[in-house]
Amino acid sequence: LGLLLRPLTDKLNLGAGGDAHGIDREMINVDRGYSIDQCGDAPIRRIKADVLSLPPELKRGSFAVIYAHHLVEHLHYHHVGDAIKAWADLLEPGGVMYLCVPDTLWAMVTAIGRKDLLSERRRMPNAVKYIDWKRANGIAYNGTDHLSIWTEESLAKVVAESGLEARIWERQLSPSANWLAWCEATVIGIKPAGAKNV
């Protein structure tokens, strides 16, 4: 919680979007689609940039928090590993990266009417290892703005490969849970305290 109380210059919101919905007044907001008049006269820090090619003003090791809510699925699968590594390099030691994406496993089990299978993922952690994610990504999102698909496990793997300690956000999946709790995969990446920037 202490990291969230840091000044806005220590927190980065990647893929914030072009409207007030994704903008956060407590963070530096980065998106490629900003126009001058969006959000009126609000005192909001915005940087127009592609999240795959961030400007040098965003210094390595200078952020306590990086927030990317429903961003990663809009990137091609083959770009995500390098992108997360570059974002991790922006974190200070002990910093936290929050990544949240649509959970493809949720979509699959919902489509076949078997949400009960979601509770099985904790008892069968290897069940989703055998999906060929690169191949699945090539066929899943033809014609939409979602360019890659993820589960908790596949996203956590990419986060860990970036050098961060990956933790899957354990959410309560009760039958009465809000639909958002069911359909999102959230992974927290923590930069080890002694980590050096590459």
N, C-alpha and C positions, 0 to 999 in steps of 0.2 A: 504494500500500500504506500510505503514511503516514496517509492519511485514515481508513483502517479502524482504526488504532491510537489514534485520538482517543478522548476520554471518551464514554461512552454518551449523554451529554446533547447531543452533536454529531451523533448518528446517529439517523435516523428510519426505522422499519419500518412502512410503510403496508399495511393489510389483512392484519395478522399472523395473523388467525384466532383462533378461540376455544380451541384446544388447544395443547399443548406443541410440536406439529410446526412451526408457523409462528412461534412466539415466539423471539426472540433476546435473550439475556441482556446482550448488548453494545450494545443499541439501545433507544430509546424505542419501544414497540410500540403501534400505534393500530389499533383495530378497533371496529366498532359492536356486536359481540355479546358482550363480556366479561361474565362473572358473577364475583361476589366470590370464590368458592372455586376457580376454575380455577388450575391449576399449583401447587396446594398453598401452602406457605409460601415458595416460591422468591423471592429478592429480584429481582423483575422489575418494571420500570417499564411500566405499562400505562395507556393513556388510552382510555376508551370514547367514540368519536366516529365519525361518518360521514366517510369520506375526501373526500366532496364538500363538506363543511362543517366544516372543521377549527377547533378552538377557538383563541381568541386567545392562549392560553398558548404556542402554537407560534409563536414570533416570526419575522418576516420576516428573511431573511439570516442565520439563526442555525445552520443545519445544514451540515455538511461532506458528509454522505452521506444520500441518501434511497433507500430500498430498497423496491421494489414488485414482488414475485415472484408471478406469477399473480394479479394484482389487476385489471388494466385490462380484461381480457375479461369481468369481472363488472359493468362499467359500461356503460350505454347509449352507443352510438357518439357521439351528439350531445353527451354530457357530457364526453367524454375530453379534447378540446382545452382547454377551460376548466379542467378538473381539473389537467392537467399544467402549465398556465401558473401556477396557484395554487401547486402544489407547487414549481415552479421558483423562485417568489418566496421560498420558505422557504430556498433554498440560499444559502450565502455565495458570493462571487465565487471561482471556482476549484473550487467544490463539484461533486459528481458525483451524478447520479440513475441508478439501475439499474432498468430495466424489462424484465420477461421475461413473455412470453405464449405460448400455444400457436400454432404456426406453421400457418396455414390452408393455405398452399401445400403443406406436408408432408402434411397430411390429404388434400388433393385428389389428389396424385400417389400416395399410398399406396392410396387407394381405387381408383384405376385401375391399380394395379400397376406404376407407372413411377417408382420412386424415383430412377432415373438422371436424371430431369429436374431434380432439385434441383441437380446440379452445373452445369446449364446456366444457372441464374439469374445466375451471375457473368459469363457471356459475353453474356447477353441482359438487361441491367439494365432495359430498358424493357418487358419482357414483362408484368410485373404492373401496369404503369401504367394499362392499359386496362380493368382490372376496375372496375366501378362499386361501390366499397366501401360506399357508403351503401345502395344497393339490396341488395347481398349481405348486409349486416348485418340487413336487415329480414326475410330469409327463412331465414338459416342456423341460428339457435339457437332456434327456436320450441319452447317447453316445457322449456328447461333453465335452469340458473343462469348460463350464459354468454350475455351480452347483446351482445357484439360480436366480430368476427373480425378477425385481423391477420396480416400477414406482416412480415418484417424491414423491407421497404421502406415499407409503409404506416405502421408504428409510427415509423420514423425520420422520416418526413415530419411527423407530428404533433409529435414531440419538437423538430424544427428550427423548426416554426412557433411553438413556445412561447418561442423565444429562446435555446435551448440549442444547443450544438454537438453534433450527433447522430452517433454512431459505431455502426455495426452490429458486434456481437461476432462476430468471425471464428472460427468453430469448425471443427474437423476433421470433415468429413463422409465418413469412410471406410466401406466396407461393414461393417466390424467395430465401428463406433462404437456406444456405448451408445445405446439408443433415445431417451433424453432429449436427446442432442446433435442428433438428427435432428428432433425434433418441437417444439422451442422456438425462438422468435424473441426474441433479446435485443438491446436497444439501450441504450447508455450515453449519457446526456446530460450535457455538461459546461458549467457556467455560465462564460462568459468572464470572465477576471480583472478586467476593468474594468467589468463589467456593473453597472448600478444596479437596485435593486429598484423595481418599479412602484408 
